[in-house]
Amino acid sequence: MTTLSARRRSITGLGIVTLVIVGVLLSLGFWQLQRRTEKHALIAALTERLGGALGALPAASTWAALTPAHDEFRRVTFTATLKPVPDGMVYSSGSAVRPDVPGPVTWAFLPAQLPSGETVVINAGFVQNTMQDRAQQDRAVQRLITGAPVTMTGYLRFPEAAGALTPHDDVTKRLWFTRDQRAMAQALGWGEVAPFYIDLESPEPANGIPKPGPLEVHLKDDHLQYAVTWFGLAAAVVIAFGVWLRGQKRV
């Protein structure tokens, strides 16, 4: 009798543990399916914005109302004059929206003055990461600064936040690891800048350094694979419990 009671307690305890594990695994699977739906909606929205009609840069009076959810990747055109000040470089291991990025690169960020007097920061494009010499990068970027107004086309982008593992910025080398034009402006004395920056599409310098270009959506979408994995693990746990339970009944 004691052995039978102990066996029942063992079955009940392991059954509860199995239910908890299966519940967690199923929750993770359904969460991945939800993430997949959200990712597809995001891809559709970004694709629509990137392929949308070219519009004018929003007026400065509306900048405070712009948000990443509604305005990120809007394609705009404007005229501005690049300021003759030191640029900021942002290191990146790659890009999810620039298919022509060959690998690790640095992006050249420069302030540009609008005819109305406000300053907008421009991501003028990438420089190959093999150009490690700061003076060489400076010479390449300074060729862009002619002192004349330039008509530009690009995409509205909003600053990034540093993660827990993001390296610290090196202000001495003017090297950042997040695209935060406000931090660059403060450190490099650019003055007050717009709450967004512009990923430049055109014009491209004759020598292609730095290299701007059109953006395309290439977001990673592995959520269905992850969901199937979680559901498969849940099924495996149930089968394992069933096999164990069958063995207990034979004893």
VOLOKOL-421580 format. One record per residue: x, y, z of N, C-alpha, C in turn. Coordinates in steps of 0.1 Angstrom, whole numbers, padded with zeros to 4 digits, always signed. Last residue first. Layout:
# VOLOKOL-421580
XYZXYZXYZ
...
END
This chain:
# VOLOKOL-421580
+0050-0018-0138+0058-0023-0126+0048-0029-0116
+0035-0008-0157+0039-0022-0159+0045-0028-0146
+0032+0018-0150+0020+0010-0149+0023-0005-0150
+0057+0028-0157+0052+0028-0143+0041+0018-0141
+0056+0028-0184+0065+0019-0177+0062+0018-0163
+0038+0048-0189+0035+0035-0193+0044+0024-0186
+0052+0070-0179+0040+0066-0172+0036+0052-0176
+0073+0072-0199+0076+0069-0184+0064+0064-0177
+0058+0077-0221+0066+0065-0221+0069+0061-0206
+0047+0102-0213+0038+0091-0216+0046+0078-0216
+0070+0118-0210+0062+0115-0199+0053+0103-0201
+0078+0118-0237+0087+0112-0227+0079+0109-0214
+0056+0131-0249+0059+0117-0253+0068+0111-0242
+0059+0157-0237+0047+0149-0235+0049+0134-0238
+0084+0164-0247+0082+0163-0232+0070+0154-0229
+0078+0165-0274+0088+0156-0269+0087+0153-0254
+0060+0187-0275+0056+0173-0279+0065+0163-0273
+0078+0207-0268+0066+0204-0259+0061+0190-0262
+0096+0206-0289+0101+0203-0276+0089+0200-0266
+0078+0215-0309+0084+0202-0310+0089+0197-0297
+0073+0241-0301+0062+0231-0301+0067+0217-0302
+0099+0252-0304+0093+0251-0291+0081+0241-0291
+0102+0248-0332+0112+0242-0323+0105+0240-0309
+0082+0263-0343+0081+0249-0345+0091+0242-0335
+0092+0288-0335+0079+0284-0329+0078+0268-0331
+0115+0291-0350+0116+0290-0335+0103+0284-0329
+0104+0292-0375+0113+0281-0372+0114+0279-0357
+0090+0315-0373+0082+0303-0375+0091+0291-0372
+0111+0334-0369+0101+0332-0359+0093+0319-0360
+0130+0345-0385+0131+0331-0382+0121+0326-0372
+0138+0369-0402+0125+0364-0399+0126+0349-0397
+0156+0400-0403+0156+0385-0401+0143+0380-0397
+0149+0424-0429+0149+0420-0415+0149+0405-0413
+0155+0441-0451+0160+0427-0450+0161+0423-0435
+0145+0466-0471+0141+0459-0459+0147+0444-0460
+0168+0490-0483+0159+0479-0486+0157+0472-0473
+0178+0523-0494+0176+0513-0483+0166+0502-0488
+0203+0536-0516+0189+0533-0512+0189+0522-0501
+0233+0554-0503+0226+0545-0512+0212+0542-0507
+0267+0566-0500+0253+0565-0496+0246+0555-0505
+0300+0561-0491+0290+0556-0500+0276+0556-0495
+0324+0588-0487+0316+0577-0482+0305+0573-0492
+0332+0576-0518+0336+0576-0504+0332+0589-0497
+0329+0577-0545+0321+0567-0538+0325+0566-0523
+0340+0597-0560+0349+0585-0557+0342+0575-0548
+0319+0614-0563+0325+0608-0575+0333+0596-0572
+0293+0608-0538+0306+0614-0543+0311+0607-0555
+0258+0608-0545+0270+0600-0542+0283+0607-0547
+0231+0628-0531+0240+0624-0542+0252+0616-0537
+0212+0600-0519+0220+0607-0530+0221+0621-0526
+0206+0590-0494+0205+0581-0506+0213+0587-0518
+0215+0592-0460+0216+0597-0474+0214+0587-0484
+0195+0592-0434+0203+0583-0441+0203+0587-0456
+0193+0619-0411+0190+0614-0425+0200+0604-0430
+0179+0619-0378+0190+0621-0388+0186+0616-0401
+0160+0638-0354+0162+0626-0363+0175+0629-0371
+0158+0661-0340+0156+0649-0333+0158+0636-0341
+0184+0684-0352+0171+0678-0353+0170+0665-0345
+0206+0701-0328+0203+0694-0341+0189+0688-0340
+0226+0727-0315+0213+0720-0315+0210+0713-0328
+0262+0720-0320+0250+0728-0316+0237+0720-0316
+0284+0705-0324+0276+0709-0336+0264+0718-0333
+0304+0696-0306+0301+0710-0307+0293+0714-0319
+0308+0670-0301+0317+0676-0311+0313+0691-0314
+0290+0662-0281+0305+0660-0279+0313+0667-0289
+0266+0669-0292+0270+0675-0279+0285+0674-0277
+0265+0654-0316+0264+0669-0316+0269+0675-0303
+0266+0628-0306+0277+0633-0314+0277+0649-0314
+0242+0627-0293+0254+0625-0285+0266+0631-0293
+0225+0630-0315+0224+0640-0304+0237+0639-0296
+0228+0608-0331+0233+0621-0336+0233+0632-0325
+0236+0578-0327+0229+0588-0318+0235+0602-0322
+0241+0548-0334+0237+0560-0343+0229+0570-0334
+0268+0536-0315+0254+0537-0318+0251+0549-0326
+0294+0539-0313+0290+0525-0316+0275+0525-0317
+0318+0564-0326+0306+0559-0318+0302+0545-0322
+0346+0583-0326+0341+0570-0330+0330+0566-0320
+0366+0603-0322+0353+0606-0329+0346+0593-0334
+0387+0597-0307+0388+0593-0321+0375+0596-0329
+0376+0609-0284+0389+0613-0289+0391+0609-0303
+0353+0594-0279+0351+0608-0284+0365+0613-0289
+0343+0564-0282+0356+0570-0281+0356+0584-0287
+0317+0548-0264+0321+0557-0275+0335+0562-0272
+0319+0514-0252+0318+0529-0249+0323+0537-0261
+0299+0488-0268+0312+0494-0263+0310+0509-0261
+0270+0472-0256+0276+0481-0265+0289+0488-0260
+0257+0456-0238+0270+0451-0243+0276+0460-0253
+0234+0469-0233+0242+0466-0222+0256+0462-0226
+0230+0494-0259+0226+0482-0252+0236+0479-0241
+0220+0527-0267+0231+0518-0264+0226+0506-0256
+0195+0535-0290+0199+0535-0276+0210+0524-0275
+0195+0556-0320+0195+0543-0313+0199+0545-0298
+0174+0582-0335+0186+0577-0328+0184+0564-0321
+0158+0576-0367+0158+0581-0353+0169+0575-0345
+0156+0588-0401+0159+0578-0391+0160+0584-0377
+0143+0595-0432+0143+0599-0418+0146+0587-0410
+0164+0593-0461+0154+0587-0453+0155+0592-0438
+0171+0614-0490+0174+0604-0480+0162+0599-0472
+0187+0637-0511+0176+0627-0509+0180+0617-0499
+0197+0671-0515+0199+0657-0510+0186+0650-0509
+0214+0697-0529+0201+0690-0529+0203+0675-0525
+0235+0719-0512+0234+0706-0520+0220+0701-0518
+0252+0750-0511+0240+0742-0508+0240+0730-0518
+0288+0749-0505+0277+0753-0513+0265+0744-0510
+0309+0740-0491+0304+0753-0487+0292+0758-0495
+0318+0715-0494+0322+0725-0504+0318+0739-0501
+0325+0686-0482+0322+0699-0477+0327+0710-0486
+0335+0662-0492+0321+0665-0494+0317+0680-0490
+0361+0661-0484+0359+0664-0498+0344+0667-0501
+0360+0651-0459+0361+0666-0460+0359+0670-0475
+0361+0624-0462+0348+0630-0458+0349+0645-0461
+0388+0619-0469+0377+0614-0477+0364+0621-0474
+0401+0630-0447+0403+0635-0461+0392+0631-0470
+0392+0613-0426+0389+0628-0426+0391+0634-0440
+0403+0589-0434+0389+0591-0433+0385+0605-0434
+0430+0596-0430+0426+0592-0443+0410+0593-0444
+0430+0601-0402+0434+0612-0412+0429+0609-0426
+0425+0575-0392+0415+0586-0390+0418+0598-0400
+0428+0545-0407+0435+0558-0405+0425+0569-0404
+0413+0524-0416+0415+0526-0401+0421+0539-0398
+0397+0512-0439+0403+0526-0437+0404+0529-0423
+0384+0489-0437+0399+0488-0439+0405+0501-0438
+0358+0494-0436+0364+0493-0423+0379+0491-0424
+0347+0519-0459+0352+0505-0457+0360+0505-0444
+0321+0540-0450+0335+0539-0454+0340+0525-0450
+0288+0549-0459+0297+0541-0452+0311+0542-0458
+0269+0580-0455+0272+0568-0461+0284+0560-0454
+0262+0603-0442+0266+0605-0456+0269+0591-0463
+0237+0611-0423+0246+0599-0424+0250+0598-0439
+0234+0644-0411+0234+0635-0423+0243+0623-0421
+0214+0664-0390+0226+0655-0391+0224+0645-0403
+0205+0697-0394+0201+0683-0395+0213+0675-0397
+0198+0728-0380+0208+0718-0383+0202+0704-0383
+0181+0758-0392+0182+0746-0384+0193+0736-0389
+0179+0777-0412+0189+0779-0401+0190+0767-0392
+0166+0775-0436+0159+0782-0425+0167+0783-0412
+0183+0760-0451+0182+0774-0455+0175+0782-0444
+0201+0739-0428+0190+0741-0437+0190+0756-0440
+0233+0725-0425+0224+0736-0421+0214+0738-0432
+0244+0694-0412+0241+0702-0424+0231+0713-0420
+0269+0673-0398+0258+0682-0396+0257+0691-0409
+0276+0638-0405+0279+0652-0406+0267+0661-0404
+0289+0606-0402+0279+0615-0397+0284+0630-0398
+0297+0578-0418+0302+0592-0417+0290+0601-0414
+0302+0546-0405+0293+0555-0412+0297+0569-0408
+0323+0518-0411+0319+0529-0403+0311+0539-0412
+0317+0482-0412+0320+0495-0418+0319+0506-0408
+0318+0447-0418+0320+0458-0408+0324+0471-0416
+0303+0442-0450+0307+0437-0437+0308+0448-0427
+0294+0455-0473+0302+0443-0474+0305+0436-0461
+0263+0467-0481+0273+0468-0471+0281+0455-0471
+0242+0465-0499+0255+0466-0505+0266+0468-0494
+0218+0464-0485+0223+0452-0490+0237+0453-0496
+0208+0480-0458+0217+0483-0469+0224+0470-0474
+0194+0471-0436+0187+0478-0447+0195+0483-0458
+0210+0459-0418+0198+0451-0422+0190+0459-0433
+0245+0457-0419+0233+0465-0420+0221+0457-0425
+0274+0455-0398+0267+0452-0410+0255+0461-0410
+0287+0464-0376+0292+0451-0381+0284+0447-0394
+0298+0498-0374+0287+0489-0376+0292+0475-0381
+0307+0529-0359+0310+0515-0363+0298+0507-0364
+0305+0561-0370+0298+0551-0362+0301+0537-0368
+0321+0593-0367+0320+0580-0373+0313+0570-0364
+0315+0627-0372+0315+0616-0363+0314+0603-0371
+0336+0655-0384+0325+0645-0385+0326+0635-0374
+0343+0689-0377+0347+0675-0376+0335+0666-0377
+0329+0712-0401+0333+0708-0387+0337+0694-0387
+0315+0729-0421+0329+0726-0421+0334+0723-0406
+0283+0715-0429+0291+0724-0421+0306+0720-0420
+0266+0714-0459+0273+0707-0449+0283+0717-0442
+0235+0728-0465+0249+0730-0467+0257+0723-0456
+0205+0716-0483+0213+0720-0471+0227+0721-0474
+0173+0707-0493+0186+0714-0497+0193+0719-0484
+0156+0676-0497+0158+0689-0491+0171+0695-0496
+0133+0648-0495+0143+0656-0502+0144+0670-0496
+0127+0616-0481+0125+0630-0482+0136+0636-0490
+0109+0588-0469+0119+0593-0479+0116+0607-0482
+0107+0574-0437+0101+0583-0447+0112+0589-0457
+0120+0559-0417+0122+0555-0431+0113+0563-0441
+0096+0567-0392+0109+0561-0396+0109+0556-0410
+0071+0577-0386+0079+0584-0395+0092+0578-0399
+0057+0561-0367+0049+0567-0378+0058+0573-0389
+0076+0552-0349+0065+0544-0353+0058+0548-0365
+0093+0574-0343+0098+0563-0351+0086+0554-0357
+0076+0606-0348+0079+0594-0340+0084+0583-0349
+0072+0642-0345+0076+0630-0353+0080+0618-0344
+0067+0664-0330+0056+0654-0332+0060+0642-0339
+0089+0680-0333+0087+0674-0320+0076+0663-0320
+0088+0689-0359+0098+0679-0356+0094+0672-0342
+0072+0709-0369+0066+0696-0367+0075+0686-0361
+0088+0731-0373+0077+0733-0363+0070+0719-0360
+0104+0724-0394+0110+0723-0380+0099+0724-0370
+0087+0704-0418+0091+0717-0413+0095+0715-0398
+0101+0674-0433+0091+0681-0425+0096+0694-0419
+0112+0675-0467+0116+0674-0453+0106+0681-0444
+0088+0663-0491+0097+0674-0485+0101+0670-0471
+0089+0630-0506+0083+0642-0500+0093+0652-0495
+0084+0604-0529+0094+0614-0523+0087+0626-0518
+0062+0578-0521+0065+0589-0529+0075+0598-0521
+0076+0546-0509+0066+0557-0510+0071+0569-0518
+0093+0526-0503+0089+0527-0517+0079+0538-0519
+0095+0529-0476+0107+0530-0484+0104+0532-0499
+0069+0525-0468+0075+0538-0466+0087+0540-0475
+0065+0498-0475+0056+0508-0480+0063+0522-0479
+0085+0486-0460+0085+0485-0474+0077+0495-0481
+0075+0491-0434+0088+0497-0438+0089+0497-0453
+0051+0476-0434+0050+0491-0432+0063+0497-0437
+0061+0450-0439+0051+0456-0448+0051+0471-0447
+0076+0447-0416+0083+0446-0429+0074+0453-0439
+0056+0448-0396+0067+0458-0396+0073+0459-0410
+0041+0426-0402+0035+0439-0403+0045+0450-0404
+0061+0406-0397+0055+0408-0411+0048+0421-0413
+0064+0410-0370+0075+0413-0379+0070+0415-0393
+0039+0403-0360+0043+0417-0358+0054+0420-0368
+0039+0376-0367+0029+0384-0372+0033+0399-0371
+0061+0368-0352+0062+0366-0366+0051+0375-0373
+0052+0372-0326+0063+0380-0331+0064+0379-0346
+0033+0352-0325+0029+0365-0324+0040+0375-0329
+0050+0330-0327+0040+0332-0338+0035+0346-0338
+0064+0333-0303+0071+0334-0316+0062+0336-0327
+0043+0328-0286+0049+0341-0285+0057+0343-0298
+0038+0301-0291+0028+0311-0295+0033+0325-0295
+0062+0291-0280+0059+0289-0294+0048+0299-0299
+0061+0299-0253+0071+0304-0261+0068+0302-0276
+0038+0284-0246+0038+0298-0245+0049+0305-0253
+0048+0258-0248+0038+0262-0257+0036+0278-0257
+0067+0259-0228+0072+0257-0241+0061+0261-0251
+0050+0262-0205+0061+0272-0208+0065+0271-0223
+0035+0238-0207+0029+0252-0207+0039+0263-0211
+0055+0219-0203+0048+0220-0216+0041+0233-0218
+0062+0225-0177+0072+0226-0187+0065+0227-0201
+0038+0220-0164+0044+0233-0163+0054+0235-0174
+0034+0193-0170+0024+0203-0174+0030+0217-0174
+0056+0182-0157+0054+0181-0171+0045+0191-0177
+0050+0187-0130+0062+0193-0136+0061+0193-0151
+0027+0171-0128+0026+0186-0126+0038+0193-0132
+0038+0146-0132+0028+0151-0141+0026+0166-0140
+0054+0143-0110+0061+0145-0124+0051+0150-0134
+0034+0142-0090+0045+0152-0090+0051+0154-0104
+0019+0119-0098+0013+0132-0097+0023+0144-0098
+0039+0099-0097+0032+0102-0110+0026+0116-0110
+0045+0101-0070+0056+0103-0080+0049+0107-0093
+0021+0094-0058+0027+0107-0056+0037+0111-0066
+0019+0068-0068+0009+0078-0072+0014+0092-0070
+0041+0056-0054+0041+0057-0069+0031+0067-0074
+0033+0059-0028+0045+0066-0032+0045+0067-0048
+0011+0042-0029+0009+0056-0026+0021+0064-0031
+0023+0017-0034+0014+0023-0043+0011+0038-0041
+0039+0015-0011+0046+0016-0024+0036+0021-0034
+0019+0012+0008+0028+0023+0009+0035+0026-0005
+0008-0012+0000+0000+0000+0000+0009+0013+0000
END
